[in-house]
């Protein structure tokens, strides 16, 4: 399958030498250029708790006022300022206000406990914080962080509200594109944290280069439902939207009913989410079709198969007209593209969305790569691939096995500067010539499409010496509605040989548990039946040999990935 990447960032030539010098603008200039091109386009939009809208002209005015205020408060180039809160225009304005002042942004997960947030801010040398009002009195109570000020992302009587900020007009010292723009903490609430240092060039180049595999337009509307502090939403939604003058709708709750409402009311065209959400949406839709009876379900599935065939072979999308009545149930009738990232996705989910007429693709990347390195082109997608490498991204597979699967290494302008104040961790993954060890295992084809097998650190070594990646097995469970969470781990069966068996931890869905009155014997019997079905699809050395059904949810990250190593520690 051949695909020729485009270069939609060529419009920057018009502004080079006037607004910026060199290959890429810094983040401030990138946003400003969109304000010059599309001053009256909708920029930020939120529905809850009250509706707010900002055009690009209005947003930049507030952003500048925030920067004026910060500069008047003594903020200097290179100061580190944290921002943490629920997704909102205020969060975005604070972020860009920090950038406009020449400071470094430290986006923090709002789900962190107070002491965890304090720990990361102290480690990162953060001097000021923007945060939602409800958390203000709980942060840095003992002064261990040494914050100079805490500002509110919501109207407040006691702390300065971001939208009330202003000061004498002043320009912050301009940041060079090679200088750090943001520090993103990926983990480390104990021990030495990993703060990924991303430069202006990392983020800006990644934002534009990703568009080489997918065209986006000033008429698009993006939906920020996943936490915006996370690299995936920050770059693929927030940055991508304002790089072309498109709008961002901010969602605050990962609740399907509210998501569907905001998708419709916001006229969203670009919907980016994680596998869990897309799996739930397609499963609910297909469950509704099944209720119409076997004949109707069979007919719909046959029509979907035909639609998918026509789209894949001839490049003609007939699904949107054929299945508009179904897409309305998912509030996707105005949607242009759905993108899945943040974890492995079953090829069946990928395929069904495309059959329904949605240009549905998936991408790949890490916080350490800003994060996008691969993205499936909508006109040349492969369901089993996490995407084609974007322009400027180099990939090599190190120590491949007999099937071509090896450790994935990435090089390019999107690769991080290193981990903040953590030289040892940096040297473990980043070579002196710029190659990043992703820790993921997979292979690529001759056209640059990448196929993931799993994480090197989570590999299970079986009795026969075979390597099994938990993600491969977990994929088979993703469309079972009766299961809320599933985690595959190894368990030791031969200490001397260090060989492992394959164990699955299952947390049933509340809906299913309630339907059988919480009867543990019935629940365990049904879960065992599902595992038996899955085992039939697996090669002999991948079969599950130990099953644990838990009535306690497993710990998850804010992007809804199970914390595998915490789970393993719980069950070892």
Secondary structure, 3 states (H helix, E strand, C coil): CCCCCCCHHHHHHHCECCCECCCCCCHHHHHHHHHHHCCCCEEEEECCCCCEEEEHHHHHHHHHHHHHHHHHCCCCCCCEEEEECCCCHHHHHHHHHHHHCCCEEEECCCCCCHHHHHHHHHHHCEEEEEECHHHHHHCCCCCCCCCCEEEECCCCCCCCEHHHCCCCCCCCCCCCCCCEEEEEEEECCCCCCEEEEEEHHHHHHHHHHHHHCCCCCCCCEEEECCCCCCHHHHHHHHHHHHHHCCEEEECCCCCHHHHHHHHHHCCCCEEEECHHHHHHHHHHHHHHHHCCCHHHHHHHHHHHHHHHHHHHHHCCCCHHHHCHHHHHHHCCCCCCEEEECCCCCCHHHHHHHHHCCCEEEEEEEEHHHCEEEEECCCCCCCCCCCEEECCCCEEEEECCCCCCCEEEEEECCCCCCEECCCHHHHHHHECCCCCEEEEEEEEECCCCEEEEEEEHHHCEEECCCCEECHHHHHHHHCCCCCEEEEEEEEEEEECCCCEEEEEEEEEECHHHHHHCCCCHHHHHHHHHHHHHHHHHHCCHHHCCCEEEEECCCCCECCCCCECHHHHHHHHC
